[in-house]
């Protein structure tokens, strides 16, 4: 693409194209109009070669659309004019009649997939990894404004088909509840009866306990579950989820009452529903004790610890304990995840920064301006509290 092309289409134009992705992949005859983009100085020969490197006509059309999406502010007008010129006005009419929304793609719902639907996926994880053909399903999630091409890029970054399927499933789990309905509808359209029957016949349980939990663990987690009814996921909580997914240590810092404990507990409960062992601990020594006992699942255990080096004030004794176990923790973190909370001023203390595990890469400060609640999140929280208050009043 020529160097002077440095920006994408407008948000509205991107929506019109992506919400018609399946239709365009099937009906577009890009070979009749792509030369116009070269003539207009929007593309160069390398762009045409990218299209031609794809195998099928659908794949070529998808590459054409991907290039179009980042071809500058005039590209959409060039595209529609070229369609009119080549007798494809019906495509232009369809694009112009496509409804657009303020938020595209749709933000992940505050509650994510329902527990039941999440279980249907996780309880059939290996089967789905081996049997779904995500490349034939994912377009439907774009057309329905749940995903955009950035999700597809994440999937395609994987190497094998099973790895791509796993990326697809992980993204689906994080999507809004409507995503599961779209997924099922796509399977029905593809006539994947064996997958549909398997999902429909999956037993659903409300008991997420596992053999590695002791009585105290279960009581604490049950208490977290009750408190979690009030929790409203936010942009910040999703950012922390992404961090703990990609690394094994995350510290959520904030002032007293900022919601850092509720956030980490909510995330831990989501891991528990996916079959992970969740271990609430009070001291670093307890992590070592669990690790030494072998009562955990390697690469499927998450420890949660609040205020590791002091709650009301910096605690030199707790700090010394952490410092003592730092090298041991490095070994633990190769096989387990660790989710910590701390008050911002404590984790920012010069003495705390002498700990190797305190770094910009693994500290998320909930109080930062960019992480504060936006107006929509505040409304959602208010609505949640009002709804629960009304339910309690009726009961």
N, C-alpha and C positions, 0 to 999 in steps of 0.2 A: 504494500500500500504506500502511495506517495507520502513523503515526509510531512507535507503540509496538512495532511488529514490527521488531526489529533484529538477529535472529540466524537462521541457517538451521536445517534439520532436523539430526538427529544423523547422524554418519558412516554408521552402519548403515542408517538409513532412506534416506539419499541413494543408497547402493549399491543397495538393493532397487529403487528407482525407475529409476535409470540403467541397471542391468543388464537391465531389462525395457523399455527405451526403445522399441524397434521394436514390441513386442507392445502396449504401452500406446498408442502413436501410432495403431495400427490398430484397437484394440478399445475404447478409452475413449470414453465418451459424456459429455464434460465439461459439456455444456450442461444436463444433468440434475442435476448436483451442485454446480456452481460457486456458485450462490446461497447455499448453506449456508455457504460461506466468508465471504460478506458478513454473513450473519446472526450468525456467530460472532465478527465483528469482526476477522477475519484479513485480509480484502481490502476494497477499496472499489470504487466504480464505475469508477475509472481502470483498475484491474486487468482488469475485464471488457472494457473498451474495447480494452486491449492485445491480449486474446485475439481479439476480433472484428475487429481490424485485419488479421489474417492471412487468407490467401486460402483455402487448402484445409483440410479437416477434420484432416488430419495435422499441418499447420502450427499450427492452433489448439490441437490437443492438445499439441504440443511447447511452445507458449507457456504453456499451463496448467501443464505439468510444471515448466517453468523457474520460474514464480512459486511453485509449491508448494515447491520446493527451498529457498526463502528465506523461508518463511512462518512461521517460529517453531517452538518445540519441540512444540507441541500439534497442528500442522497434519497430521501423518501420521495420527494417531488420528482426527482429524476426517474426513480423506480416506477411510480404510478403513471408518469407520462409515457414511459417506455411500454408499459402494459397496454395503455390505451392505443398506442401506435401499432402494436402487434396484434390487436384484436382480442385482448384479454380484459376488456372493460368489466366483465363479471367479477373478476378478482378485485379490481379497484372498488367496485360497489360493495363487495363483501367487507373489505378492509374499512371503508368509510362508515359502514353500518355497525361496526364492532364497538360495543360499549367499553369505555375506559374508566378506571377508578383512580383514586388518589394514591392508594398504596398497591403497588405491583412490584414483586409478587406479594401476596397476602402475608402479613407477619404471622409467625408461629403463634397459635392461640395460647392464651394465658395458662391453659391446662394441658396443652399437648394432646397426643392421642389418648383416648380413654384407656383405663387400666386393662379392660377386657380386650380391646383391640391390640394394645401393646403386647399382651400375653399371647394372643393368637400369632403374632409375628415372632416373638422371642422363643416361644415353645416349639416353633417349627423352623428355627434358625438354620440348621444344617440342611434340612429338606429344601427350604426356599433358596439358600445359596446355590444349591445344586440344580434347581429346577426352573426358577423364574428366568425369563428373558427380558431383563430390565430395559434393554434398548427399545423394546416394543411397547413398554408401559410408561416410560418416563415422559414422553411427549404429552400424554394426557394431563399430567400434573402441571405442565407449563400452560397448556390451553385453558385449564381451569384456574389459572392465576395463583397457583400454590407455589410453584417453583419458577425459576428463570434459567437462562443458560449457564449461570454461575454454578448451579447445582450439577448440571450435566458435566461441566468441566471437572468438578470434584470427583465425580464417578469415573470419568475417562482417564483421570490421573493414575488409577489403579492399573495393574498389568494384566492379570488373568481375569477370565470371565467370573470366576467365583469371588475374586477380590472386588470386582466391579459390582456384583450383586450385593456383597456385604456393605459397600459404601451406599448403594441405593437404599438398602434396608435401614441403615443407620440414619440417613437423611429423612426417610419416611417416618421413623419413630419420633423425630424432632419436629415434624410438621404439625399443622393444625388438625383438629379432629376430622374435618372434611376430607383430608388427604386419604384416609383409609377407605372412605366411600368411593373416591375417585379410583383408587387402586383396585378395589373390587370390581367396579364398573369396567375398568380396562381389562381385567382378567376375563370377565364375562364376554366382552366384545371379541377377545382373542380365543374364546371358547376353551379356556384352560380349566376344564372341569375338575381334573384331579387335584389341582391346587385349591380351587374353591371349596371342594368337599373337605379337604384336609383342614383348611382354616375354619370352616363352619363347624366341624366336628371336634375342634380342640376344646377340651375341658377347661373351664375358667375357675380359678381359685382366688379367694380373698386372703388366703394365708401365704405370706411370702417368706415365712421363716425357713431356716435351713439348719442342717445338723451342726454347723460350726457356731451357731448362736447359743449362748447359755441363757439361763433364766433372766439374769440381770439385763443382758443385751435385749431380749425380747420385750421386757417391761419398759426399758428406755425407748426402744423403737416404737412401741405401741403408743407411748406418750407423745413422741414426735409426730406420729400419724394423726393423732387427735388435734395437735396444734397446727398441722399442715393444712387443715380444712380452711384456715384463714389466709393461707399464703397465696399471693398473686405473683406468678412469674413475671419478670420484667426483662428489659434489654440487658441490664446488668447481670441478672441471674443466668441468662442464656450465654453471656460472655464468659462467665465463670464456668459454666458447663463445657463450653468449647475448650477452655484452658485445661480443665482436669481431664478432658478426653485425650488431649494431645500431650500432656505431661503428667508426671506422677506426684507432683507436689504443688499445691496452690494455697496461698494465704489470703483470706478475705479480711481486709482491714476496714474499720469504720468506727464512728463514735458510738457511745452507749445508746441503744435503741434504734440504731440504723437498719436493723434487720439482717445483720451478717450471720447470726446464729440460725435464724429461720431459713435463710437462703441455703446455707451449707447442709442443714438437715433435710431440706426439701430435695436437694440434689442427691444426697446420700440415699434417700428413700426411693428415688427414681432408679438408682443403681440396684437397690435391693429388689425392686420389681423386675429387673432384668436378670435376676439370679445371682447377683453379687453378694458376697459376705460383707456386711456393714458392722464395723466395730467401733462403738463409742468408747473413748478412753479419756482419762483425766491427766495422765502423766506419760512422758516419753518412755519411762520404764515399763509401762503396761504394753506398749508396742513390742518391745523386745521380748517380753514374757510370752505374748501370743505367738510371735514369730518363732521363738525357740521351742514352743510346744508343738508346732506344726498344725495348730488348729486354725488354719486359714487356707484359702484357695489361691495358689500362685496366679498372678495376673487377673484375679477376679475378687480381690479384697480391697476395701477402702476403709481407712481409719479416719475418724472425725475427732478432733481435739480442739476445744475452745480455750483461748487465753493461755498458750503454752509457756509464756514467760511473765505472767502476771495479769491480773484482772483490773483491780483498782489502781495498782501502781506497778512499776517495774520490780520484778522479784529476782534478786541476785542468786538465790538458791536454785530457782527453776532455770534461770539462765545457765548456771554452772552445770546443771544436769543435762541440758540440751547440748552444751558445748562438749561435754564428756562423751555423748553418744553420737556426735556428728558423723564420724567415720562409719559407725555401725549402721546409722540411718541410710547412708549412701548405698549400703548393701541391701537393706530392706526395700528401698525405693526402686530397685531393679525388678521387684516382684509384686509390690503393693502400691496403692495410691494413698496419699495423705492429704486431707482437707482440713486446714487450720483456720481459726479466726483470731483476730487480735484487735485491740483498740489502736487506732491510727497513731496516736502519739507515743504508744509503747513500742510498736514495731518501727517507728521512725527514730527512736532513741539511738544515739551514737553507739551505745553499748550493744544494743540489739543487732546493729549492722555488722558487728564483728562475727555474727553467726553466718556460716557459709550458705545456709539455705535461704537467707533473706536477700533477695535480688529483685530487680525490676521485672524480670521475666516471670517470676512466680508470685508476685504480690499484686492483688487487685484492690484498689482503694475505692470503696463504695461511695465515699464522700466527695470524690473528685467531681468537678463541675460537669464533665462529660458523662458521668455515670449516675447523676442524680435522676430522680423520678421525673418523667415528663408529664404533661397534663393528662394525657390519655391513661397513663399508668395510675395516676392519682384517682382518676374517675373510676377505673376498674377496681381499685382497692376499696374505694368508698362504696361502690355497688355491692362488692362482696360482703362487707361488714353490715350494710343495710339488709341485704338478703338473709344473712344468718341471724341477725337480730329479729327480723320479722318471723322467721321460722321458729325461733325460740319463744316468741310471744304467742304464736299459735299453739305451741305445745304446752 
